[in-house]
């Protein structure tokens, strides 16, 4: 049984609900700010709890992921805000930036291009999981500092990946949202840790994960107390060798049926080639996704990570213009961007030259 609380419920309200739950002989198996999973108790427990004014709904669910299930919120989609960028129904968000943070010049140049293109959130990897131990692994904490500086200069909030339970709290203290990458989708200690953090989480589907496994991974985060989760479809591994991954856009429609959580799409990792990214991004918008996450580099030929699938700033401008039409066809509009007044003084005082040379050596 899932008990849905009103959005303006206070700690005292939640305490009263929990008191009534225990009075029925039931137990609270998991909780998030607005949801309680209740097990056991007498037959009339649901009706008894529904009497409380702060209880919006009481639902009996059979899904393995009761907190994530669409029924837990009466089929009402959730909205997750990343520093004011609302990801959810009606609007459409564009998250853009480099695969990896390489230098100050590189990052701020791309961040400025993302802002000029009308993007809403900056992405960039300070820590990079790589298949080869000899590949560029990111700048680490120095990259995190550069992301914070880029936010100050452009007004764009940023999302970056967290790889390690030991670093989760430190990353969350700086980032506006944290990403759990495809390789870590079933890293359950990490999922529980980001569930304890007060930051939105972008959870990427693993390359061999089913939709239910993805939703169960999200359930770990919500059960730990964090209901601000965005699910990201980024392609799955199939038998087709013609591209990097198979982008499963059917999953977007299925996820929207099964969960109240927002769903975005990363076409860059699936495409593996720049020319394929725009059509896949437009298809994602038309399929009903809540946003896209794309890789951008001001000089893809010199990128130290995934340059072959990165859009140039000009290509990003073209994509955002096209996304307005594709999102409109799906009954959505692109989200508003941060006010220009937030960034003009900072940019004027901190001009940044274009350079492909890293200013900070990798850790």
C-alpha positions as CSV (number, residue, x, y, z in Angstrom):
1,X,0.0,0.0,0.0
2,X,1.3,3.5,-0.9
3,X,0.2,6.5,1.0
4,X,0.5,9.8,-1.0
5,X,0.9,13.0,1.1
6,X,0.1,16.5,0.0
7,X,3.0,18.5,-1.3
8,X,2.8,21.0,1.5
9,X,2.8,18.4,4.3
10,X,5.0,19.3,7.2
11,X,7.2,16.9,9.3
12,X,4.4,17.0,11.9
13,X,1.9,15.9,9.3
14,X,4.2,13.0,8.2
15,X,4.7,12.0,11.9
16,X,0.9,11.9,12.4
17,X,0.5,9.6,9.3
18,X,3.2,7.3,10.6
19,X,1.6,7.2,14.0
20,X,-1.7,6.1,12.4
21,X,0.2,3.5,10.3
22,X,1.7,1.9,13.4
23,X,-1.7,2.1,15.2
24,X,-3.1,-0.2,12.5
25,X,-0.3,-2.8,13.1
26,X,1.3,-1.9,9.8
27,X,4.9,-0.9,9.2
28,X,6.5,1.8,7.0
29,X,8.7,-0.1,4.6
30,X,10.1,3.0,2.7
31,X,9.4,6.7,2.5
32,X,10.1,9.7,0.4
33,X,9.0,13.3,1.1
34,X,5.5,12.7,-0.3
35,X,5.1,8.9,-0.4
36,X,5.0,6.1,2.2
37,X,5.2,2.4,1.4
38,X,3.2,0.6,4.0
39,X,3.1,-3.1,4.6
40,X,0.8,-5.3,6.7
41,X,-1.8,-4.0,9.1
42,X,-5.5,-4.5,9.6
43,X,-7.9,-4.7,6.6
44,X,-9.4,-1.2,7.1
45,X,-5.9,0.5,7.4
46,X,-6.3,2.3,4.0
47,X,-9.6,3.9,4.9
48,X,-8.3,4.8,8.4
49,X,-5.3,6.6,6.8
50,X,-7.4,8.3,4.1
51,X,-9.3,10.2,6.8
52,X,-6.3,12.4,7.4
53,X,-6.5,15.8,5.5
54,X,-2.8,15.6,4.5
55,X,-3.3,12.2,2.8
56,X,-4.1,12.7,-0.9
57,X,-4.5,9.1,-1.9
58,X,-4.1,5.5,-0.6
59,X,-3.3,3.0,-3.3
60,X,-2.8,-0.8,-3.2
61,X,-0.1,-1.7,-5.7
62,X,1.2,-5.0,-7.0
63,X,4.3,-3.5,-8.8
64,X,7.7,-4.3,-7.4
65,X,8.4,-0.6,-7.5
66,X,5.5,1.0,-5.6
67,X,7.2,4.4,-5.1
68,X,8.1,4.7,-8.8
69,X,4.8,3.3,-10.2
70,X,2.5,5.7,-12.0
71,X,-0.4,4.5,-9.9
72,X,1.2,5.8,-6.7
73,X,0.5,9.3,-7.8
74,X,-2.9,8.6,-9.5
75,X,-1.2,8.7,-12.9
76,X,-0.1,12.4,-12.4
77,X,3.5,12.9,-13.7
78,X,6.1,14.3,-11.4
79,X,8.1,17.4,-12.1
80,X,11.8,17.5,-11.1
81,X,13.4,20.9,-10.9
82,X,17.1,21.3,-11.5
83,X,17.8,24.8,-10.1
84,X,14.7,26.1,-11.6
85,X,14.7,24.1,-14.8
86,X,11.5,22.1,-14.6
87,X,11.7,18.6,-16.2
88,X,8.3,17.0,-16.6
89,X,5.0,17.2,-18.6
90,X,4.2,20.0,-21.0
91,X,7.7,21.5,-21.2
92,X,10.8,20.2,-22.9
93,X,14.4,20.6,-21.5
94,X,17.7,20.6,-23.3
95,X,20.8,19.5,-21.4
96,X,24.0,20.0,-23.3
97,X,27.8,20.1,-22.7
98,X,31.0,18.2,-23.2
99,X,31.5,14.5,-22.4
100,X,34.4,15.5,-20.1
101,X,35.7,18.7,-18.6
102,X,39.1,19.2,-20.2
103,X,40.1,22.8,-19.3
104,X,38.6,26.1,-18.2
105,X,38.7,27.6,-21.8
106,X,37.0,24.5,-23.2
107,X,34.2,24.3,-20.6
108,X,33.3,28.0,-20.5
109,X,33.4,28.3,-24.3
110,X,31.0,25.3,-24.6
111,X,28.8,26.6,-21.7
112,X,28.4,30.0,-23.4
113,X,27.5,28.2,-26.6
114,X,24.9,26.1,-24.8
115,X,23.4,29.2,-23.3
116,X,23.3,31.1,-26.6
117,X,21.6,28.1,-28.2
118,X,18.8,28.2,-25.6
119,X,19.8,25.2,-23.5
120,X,18.7,24.9,-19.9
121,X,21.2,22.8,-18.1
122,X,25.0,22.2,-18.6
123,X,26.3,18.7,-18.5
124,X,30.0,17.8,-18.1
125,X,32.0,15.0,-16.6
126,X,34.5,15.9,-13.9
127,X,35.0,12.2,-13.2
128,X,34.8,9.9,-16.2
129,X,34.4,6.1,-16.1
130,X,36.3,4.7,-19.1
131,X,36.5,1.2,-20.4
132,X,40.3,1.5,-20.7
133,X,42.3,2.4,-17.6
134,X,44.7,4.4,-19.9
135,X,42.0,6.7,-21.3
136,X,41.4,10.2,-20.0
137,X,39.5,9.9,-16.7
138,X,38.6,13.5,-16.3
139,X,40.0,16.3,-14.1
140,X,38.4,15.1,-10.9
141,X,37.8,17.8,-8.2
142,X,39.5,20.4,-10.4
143,X,36.8,19.7,-13.0
144,X,34.1,20.1,-10.5
145,X,35.4,23.5,-9.6
146,X,35.4,24.5,-13.2
147,X,31.8,23.4,-13.6
148,X,30.9,25.7,-10.7
149,X,32.8,28.5,-12.3
150,X,31.0,28.0,-15.6
151,X,27.7,28.1,-13.8
152,X,28.6,31.4,-12.2
153,X,29.6,32.9,-15.6
154,X,26.6,31.7,-17.6
155,X,23.8,31.1,-15.1
156,X,23.3,27.5,-16.3
157,X,22.9,24.9,-13.6
158,X,24.9,21.8,-14.2
159,X,24.7,18.0,-13.8
160,X,27.8,15.8,-13.4
161,X,28.3,12.1,-12.8
162,X,29.2,10.7,-9.4
163,X,31.1,7.4,-9.6
164,X,31.9,6.6,-6.0
165,X,29.9,6.4,-2.8
166,X,32.9,8.1,-1.0
167,X,32.6,11.2,-3.3
168,X,28.9,11.4,-3.6
169,X,28.3,14.0,-0.8
170,X,31.2,16.1,-2.0
171,X,30.0,16.2,-5.6
172,X,26.4,16.9,-4.4
173,X,27.6,19.9,-2.3
174,X,28.6,21.6,-5.6
175,X,26.5,20.2,-8.4
176,X,22.9,21.2,-9.1
177,X,22.1,17.6,-10.0
178,X,24.1,14.3,-9.9
179,X,24.1,11.7,-12.6
180,X,24.3,7.9,-12.0
181,X,25.7,6.6,-15.3
182,X,24.8,3.5,-17.2
183,X,27.7,1.5,-15.8
184,X,26.5,2.3,-12.3
185,X,22.7,1.8,-12.7
186,X,22.8,-1.3,-10.6
187,X,25.4,-0.1,-8.1
188,X,23.0,-0.4,-5.2
189,X,25.2,1.2,-2.5
190,X,25.6,4.2,-4.8
191,X,21.9,4.4,-5.5
192,X,21.1,4.4,-1.8
193,X,23.7,7.1,-1.2
194,X,22.3,9.5,-3.8
195,X,18.9,8.7,-2.4
196,X,20.1,10.2,0.9
197,X,21.3,13.4,-0.8
198,X,19.3,16.5,-1.3
199,X,20.0,16.8,-5.0
200,X,18.1,15.8,-8.2
201,X,19.4,12.6,-9.8
202,X,19.6,11.7,-13.5
203,X,19.6,7.9,-13.6
204,X,20.8,6.4,-16.9
205,X,19.5,3.1,-18.1
206,X,22.2,0.4,-18.3
207,X,23.1,-0.9,-21.7
208,X,21.7,-4.4,-20.9
209,X,19.0,-3.4,-18.5
210,X,15.3,-4.0,-19.0
211,X,12.7,-1.3,-18.3
212,X,11.7,-3.0,-15.0
213,X,15.3,-3.2,-13.9
214,X,15.7,0.5,-14.6
215,X,12.6,1.3,-12.6
216,X,13.8,-0.9,-9.7
217,X,17.1,1.0,-9.7
218,X,15.0,4.2,-9.4
219,X,13.0,2.6,-6.6
220,X,16.3,2.2,-4.6
221,X,16.8,6.0,-4.8
222,X,13.2,6.9,-3.8
223,X,13.2,4.3,-1.0
224,X,16.2,6.0,0.5
225,X,14.3,9.3,0.6
226,X,14.9,11.2,-2.7
227,X,12.0,11.4,-5.1
228,X,13.7,13.9,-7.5
229,X,14.7,11.4,-10.1
230,X,14.9,11.7,-13.9
231,X,15.2,8.5,-15.9
232,X,17.4,8.8,-19.0
233,X,17.2,6.4,-21.9
234,X,20.6,6.2,-23.7
235,X,20.5,3.1,-25.8
236,X,20.9,-0.6,-25.2
237,X,23.3,-3.2,-26.5
238,X,21.8,-5.4,-29.3
239,X,23.2,-7.5,-32.1
240,X,23.3,-4.5,-34.5
241,X,26.9,-3.4,-35.2
242,X,25.9,-0.4,-37.4
243,X,25.9,2.1,-34.5
244,X,27.1,2.3,-30.9
245,X,23.9,1.4,-29.2
246,X,20.2,0.9,-30.2
247,X,18.2,3.9,-29.0
248,X,15.0,2.4,-27.5
249,X,12.5,5.1,-28.1
250,X,9.7,2.6,-27.5
251,X,11.0,2.6,-23.9
252,X,10.0,6.3,-23.6
253,X,6.4,5.4,-24.2
254,X,6.5,2.4,-21.9
255,X,8.2,4.3,-19.1
256,X,5.6,7.1,-19.3
257,X,2.9,4.4,-18.8
258,X,4.6,2.7,-15.9
259,X,6.2,5.6,-13.9
260,X,5.4,9.1,-12.8
261,X,9.1,10.1,-13.0
262,X,10.2,12.3,-15.9
263,X,12.0,10.6,-18.8
264,X,14.7,12.2,-21.0
265,X,16.8,10.8,-23.8
266,X,20.5,10.8,-24.6
267,X,20.8,10.3,-28.4
268,X,24.6,11.0,-28.4
269,X,25.7,7.8,-26.7
270,X,23.3,5.7,-28.8
271,X,24.3,7.3,-32.1
272,X,28.0,7.3,-31.7
273,X,28.3,9.7,-34.6
274,X,27.5,13.4,-34.8
275,X,25.4,13.2,-37.9
276,X,22.9,10.8,-36.3
277,X,22.3,12.8,-33.1
278,X,19.9,15.5,-34.4
279,X,17.4,13.1,-36.0
280,X,17.4,10.9,-32.9
281,X,16.9,13.9,-30.7
282,X,14.0,15.1,-32.8
283,X,12.5,11.6,-32.7
284,X,12.8,11.6,-28.9
285,X,10.9,14.9,-28.7
286,X,8.2,13.6,-31.0
287,X,8.0,10.3,-28.9
288,X,7.0,12.3,-25.8
289,X,10.3,12.6,-23.9
290,X,10.6,15.3,-21.3
291,X,14.0,16.4,-22.7
292,X,17.2,15.4,-24.3
293,X,20.8,15.3,-23.1
294,X,23.4,15.9,-25.9
295,X,27.2,16.1,-26.1
296,X,28.7,19.3,-27.4
297,X,32.3,20.4,-28.1
298,X,33.7,23.6,-29.6
299,X,36.4,21.6,-31.4
300,X,35.3,17.9,-31.6
301,X,38.4,16.8,-33.5
302,X,40.5,17.6,-30.4
303,X,38.1,16.3,-27.8
304,X,39.7,13.9,-25.3
305,X,36.4,11.9,-24.9
306,X,33.7,11.0,-27.5
307,X,34.5,13.8,-29.9
308,X,33.0,11.6,-32.8
309,X,29.5,12.0,-31.4
310,X,29.7,15.7,-30.2
311,X,27.8,18.5,-31.8
312,X,29.5,21.7,-32.7
313,X,28.0,25.0,-31.3
314,X,26.5,25.7,-34.7
315,X,24.9,22.3,-34.9
316,X,23.5,22.8,-31.4
317,X,21.9,26.0,-32.5
318,X,20.3,24.2,-35.4
319,X,19.1,21.4,-33.2
320,X,17.4,23.6,-30.6
321,X,15.6,25.4,-33.4
322,X,14.3,22.1,-34.8
323,X,13.5,20.8,-31.3
324,X,11.0,23.7,-30.9
325,X,9.0,22.2,-33.8
326,X,9.4,18.6,-32.8
327,X,8.4,19.3,-29.2
328,X,5.5,21.4,-30.5
329,X,4.3,18.4,-32.5
330,X,4.1,16.5,-29.3
331,X,2.1,19.2,-27.6
332,X,5.1,20.7,-25.7
333,X,7.1,23.9,-25.7
334,X,10.8,24.4,-24.9
335,X,11.3,25.5,-21.3
336,X,12.2,29.1,-20.7
337,X,15.9,29.8,-20.3
338,X,17.5,31.7,-17.4
339,X,17.2,35.5,-17.5
340,X,20.0,37.2,-19.5
341,X,20.6,39.6,-16.6
342,X,22.1,36.7,-14.6
343,X,25.1,36.4,-16.8
344,X,25.8,39.5,-18.8
345,X,28.0,41.2,-16.0
346,X,29.9,38.0,-15.3
347,X,30.7,37.4,-19.0
348,X,31.8,40.9,-19.5
349,X,34.2,40.8,-16.6
350,X,35.6,37.4,-17.4
351,X,36.2,37.0,-21.2
352,X,37.4,33.5,-22.1
353,X,39.5,32.8,-25.2
354,X,38.9,29.7,-27.2
355,X,41.5,27.1,-26.6
356,X,41.8,23.4,-26.9
357,X,44.7,23.1,-24.6
358,X,43.9,21.8,-21.1
359,X,44.6,24.4,-18.4
360,X,44.7,21.7,-15.7
361,X,46.4,18.4,-15.8
362,X,44.3,15.3,-15.2
363,X,44.4,14.0,-11.6
